[in-house]
Amino acid sequence: MNIVVIGGGLAGMTAALLLARSGEQVTVLDRDVTNPGEGAEEAWEQWQRPGVNQFRHPHIMLPAAYQLLAAEVPEAVAELQALGAATHNMLAGAYDLPAIGGRLEGDERFDTLAARRPVIEAALGNTAAKTAGITVRRGVAVAGLLSDGGAIRPRVTGVRTRDGESIAADLVVDAGGRNSPVATMLVDIGAATPVITRHDTGFLAYSRYFRSPDGSMPAQSPWPLEHHDSISLTTVPGDAGTWALALFVAARDRELRALSEPAAWQRVAALYPEMAHWSTYGEPITGVLAMSGMEARHRRIVVDGLPVATGILSIGDAWATTDPTFGMGITMGMSHALLLRDVLREQGIGDLDKLALRFDEATESTLGPAYEATAAWDLHRLAQTDGSIAGLAYETDDQDWMLRQALEIAKLGDPDVLRAFGDVGSMLTSPEDALARPGVVDRIIELAGAGATPGPSRAELLAALKGAR
Ligand SMILES: Cc1cc2nc3c(=O)[nH]c(=O)nc-3n(C[C@H](O)[C@H](O)[C@H](O)COP(=O)(O)OP(=O)(O)OC[C@H]3O[C@@H](n4cnc5c(N)ncnc54)[C@H](O)[C@@H]3O)c2cc1C
């Protein structure tokens, strides 16, 4: 089968690797011109990727993605390690807590490889370059789709590049990321508009990278993501003695936009004791990296039970984006690439309607719940922040939100609760399965009864911001 993949990002390149190993001929087209270059530092400092706005923002590859790569594309793991990616255990910062009582057999499932995103992409790109069956063409922007000319539900037969080249394909995979132009291209060939669900609101990220002179890392925080009044913080380890601290705030919380100033950012980071040392250990190697436009978005080409076009399937961010606070996008994209390979193996391309419907059903049933859960969390979190700005406590009777709040309080108070939380946060287990473990929900309710230890208030956060001006 001859497959064209639009976009050589994390999902597109993983799909190419999996499909080529499955015997397909894959051409990856990416509009960005340059190659990763030689080694991790060249990828970090020189590789230009205007096609991916978040390219130099902190990224954690969750354990589920690491396990997928280790099982399916071990050469990519070896390449990552050769580039300096370091083994990182998600729970390591919690083992010394008295309530947790150390590391257990089986905790290796919380291992992953830590590396800056350009290094992860370089590893996938280098592996693809050595894999038979893959052609990577950088600097080739897809400008339109080729079709069989069918007026209703056209069949996509390839792509047209910005330079006017026509490239035929048995199947086109849209891995064009959060700004994928494919929905518009489908309409251009006569297809009905895909269903696009989009939240108008969203979050802003303000992140900063650091490096130690001797390759050492700051002590790991008990869990890498903390939610506080009006702000969430996440610690992101990298390769070669680098790491980042990312601060996430509601986009409509205008007062917090002053976080783009390095002095204000540093002062705010210092307010949160579990993570403050991630902003003082070592030296900053970037200014404050700001990113907006991170709303949850979901595109579906199956409308009213039928695909708007056949011969094209979307994966990764081109299908749906999730709140980056939870660091799930790489894992979702790689899992989606694996699902694509498996559905293609099962269905083939003999009946393209059937393929589109089966892939849609598999996507929505396996990855859909994670998208829905983060989108729901976003709405609550934004409403909670609105309440905080207005000086009102946020109240809702949504049981899922209340359980998530309880879990946040309980996660470091019990070894089984921590592992249930860790399995879900690492995308190894669904929340339903983790919470179904004997005694876990009871223990969460018991521990949450004690209430959360209050962190810095919004007033303290704003005072720190103003103090820096
Ligand atoms: C601030 C921020 C922080 C994040 N942190 C994390 C994290 O910690 N962990 C995590 O797992 N995820 C994180 N994410 C999410 C993650 O970045 C995405 O989920 C991931 O990049 C999706 O991969 P993708 O391959 O689907 O899309 P992308 O990586 O965006 O790749 C799309 C590719 O398509 C190419 N392209 C687009 N249009 C065309 C065209 N017309 N022709 C040819 N090529 C085209 C682009 O050049 C690009 O290379 C974060 C996101 C943001 C915004």
Ligand as a Chemical Component Dictionary entry (heavy atoms), coordinates in Angstrom:
data_LIG
# 
_chem_comp.id                   LIG 
_chem_comp.type                 NON-POLYMER 
_chem_comp.pdbx_formal_charge   0 
_chem_comp.three_letter_code    LIG 
# 
loop_
_chem_comp_atom.comp_id 
_chem_comp_atom.atom_id 
_chem_comp_atom.alt_atom_id 
_chem_comp_atom.type_symbol 
_chem_comp_atom.charge 
_chem_comp_atom.model_Cartn_x 
_chem_comp_atom.model_Cartn_y 
_chem_comp_atom.model_Cartn_z 
_chem_comp_atom.pdbx_ordinal 
LIG C1  C1  C 0 2.551  24.515 25.155 1  
LIG C2  C2  C 0 2.323  23.049 24.859 2  
LIG C3  C3  C 0 2.908  22.091 25.666 3  
LIG C4  C4  C 0 2.692  20.743 25.420 4  
LIG N1  N1  N 0 3.254  19.828 26.258 5  
LIG C5  C5  C 0 3.063  18.511 26.024 6  
LIG C6  C6  C 0 3.653  17.532 26.861 7  
LIG O1  O1  O 0 4.309  17.845 27.870 8  
LIG N2  N2  N 0 3.459  16.232 26.537 9  
LIG C7  C7  C 0 2.697  15.841 25.485 10 
LIG O2  O2  O 0 2.549  14.652 25.265 11 
LIG N3  N3  N 0 2.135  16.747 24.680 12 
LIG C8  C8  C 0 2.288  18.063 24.919 13 
LIG N4  N4  N 0 1.713  18.976 24.085 14 
LIG C9  C9  C 0 0.921  18.492 22.944 15 
LIG C10 C10 C 0 1.814  18.124 21.767 16 
LIG O3  O3  O 0 2.634  19.212 21.414 17 
LIG C11 C11 C 0 0.949  17.720 20.582 18 
LIG O4  O4  O 0 -0.069 16.865 21.013 19 
LIG C12 C12 C 0 1.767  17.029 19.497 20 
LIG O5  O5  O 0 2.695  17.910 18.925 21 
LIG C13 C13 C 0 0.854  16.499 18.405 22 
LIG O6  O6  O 0 1.618  15.870 17.417 23 
LIG P1  P1  P 0 1.106  15.842 15.913 24 
LIG O7  O7  O 0 2.107  15.064 15.162 25 
LIG O8  O8  O 0 -0.308 15.451 15.882 26 
LIG O9  O9  O 0 1.150  17.356 15.446 27 
LIG P2  P2  P 0 2.421  18.316 15.311 28 
LIG O10 O10 O 0 3.490  17.875 16.202 29 
LIG O11 O11 O 0 1.891  19.699 15.463 30 
LIG O12 O12 O 0 2.916  18.091 13.824 31 
LIG C14 C14 C 0 2.169  18.540 12.714 32 
LIG C15 C15 C 0 3.109  18.595 11.529 33 
LIG O13 O13 O 0 2.357  18.833 10.353 34 
LIG C16 C16 C 0 3.084  19.703 9.518  35 
LIG N5  N5  N 0 2.129  20.322 8.592  36 
LIG C17 C17 C 0 1.061  21.092 8.917  37 
LIG N6  N6  N 0 0.417  21.474 7.800  38 
LIG C18 C18 C 0 1.089  20.919 6.763  39 
LIG C19 C19 C 0 0.909  20.958 5.353  40 
LIG N7  N7  N 0 -0.091 21.646 4.775  41 
LIG N8  N8  N 0 1.790  20.291 4.581  42 
LIG C20 C20 C 0 2.807  19.606 5.133  43 
LIG N9  N9  N 0 3.022  19.555 6.456  44 
LIG C21 C21 C 0 2.165  20.195 7.253  45 
LIG C22 C22 C 0 3.752  20.666 10.492 46 
LIG O14 O14 O 0 4.891  21.286 9.912  47 
LIG C23 C23 C 0 4.135  19.707 11.630 48 
LIG O15 O15 O 0 5.405  19.173 11.453 49 
LIG C24 C24 C 0 1.891  20.335 24.333 50 
LIG C25 C25 C 0 1.295  21.289 23.521 51 
LIG C26 C26 C 0 1.480  22.638 23.787 52 
LIG C27 C27 C 0 0.791  23.644 22.927 53 
# 
loop_
_chem_comp_bond.comp_id 
_chem_comp_bond.atom_id_1 
_chem_comp_bond.atom_id_2 
_chem_comp_bond.value_order 
_chem_comp_bond.pdbx_ordinal 
LIG C1  C2  SING 1  
LIG C2  C3  SING 2  
LIG C2  C26 DOUB 3  
LIG C3  C4  DOUB 4  
LIG C4  N1  SING 5  
LIG C4  C24 SING 6  
LIG N1  C5  DOUB 7  
LIG C5  C6  SING 8  
LIG C5  C8  SING 9  
LIG C6  O1  DOUB 10 
LIG C6  N2  SING 11 
LIG N2  C7  SING 12 
LIG C7  O2  DOUB 13 
LIG C7  N3  SING 14 
LIG N3  C8  DOUB 15 
LIG C8  N4  SING 16 
LIG N4  C9  SING 17 
LIG N4  C24 SING 18 
LIG C9  C10 SING 19 
LIG C10 O3  SING 20 
LIG C10 C11 SING 21 
LIG C11 O4  SING 22 
LIG C11 C12 SING 23 
LIG C12 O5  SING 24 
LIG C12 C13 SING 25 
LIG C13 O6  SING 26 
LIG O6  P1  SING 27 
LIG P1  O7  DOUB 28 
LIG P1  O8  SING 29 
LIG P1  O9  SING 30 
LIG O9  P2  SING 31 
LIG P2  O10 DOUB 32 
LIG P2  O11 SING 33 
LIG P2  O12 SING 34 
LIG O12 C14 SING 35 
LIG C14 C15 SING 36 
LIG C15 O13 SING 37 
LIG C15 C23 SING 38 
LIG O13 C16 SING 39 
LIG C16 N5  SING 40 
LIG C16 C22 SING 41 
LIG N5  C17 SING 42 
LIG N5  C21 SING 43 
LIG C17 N6  DOUB 44 
LIG N6  C18 SING 45 
LIG C18 C19 SING 46 
LIG C18 C21 DOUB 47 
LIG C19 N7  SING 48 
LIG C19 N8  DOUB 49 
LIG N8  C20 SING 50 
LIG C20 N9  DOUB 51 
LIG N9  C21 SING 52 
LIG C22 O14 SING 53 
LIG C22 C23 SING 54 
LIG C23 O15 SING 55 
LIG C24 C25 DOUB 56 
LIG C25 C26 SING 57 
LIG C26 C27 SING 58 
# 
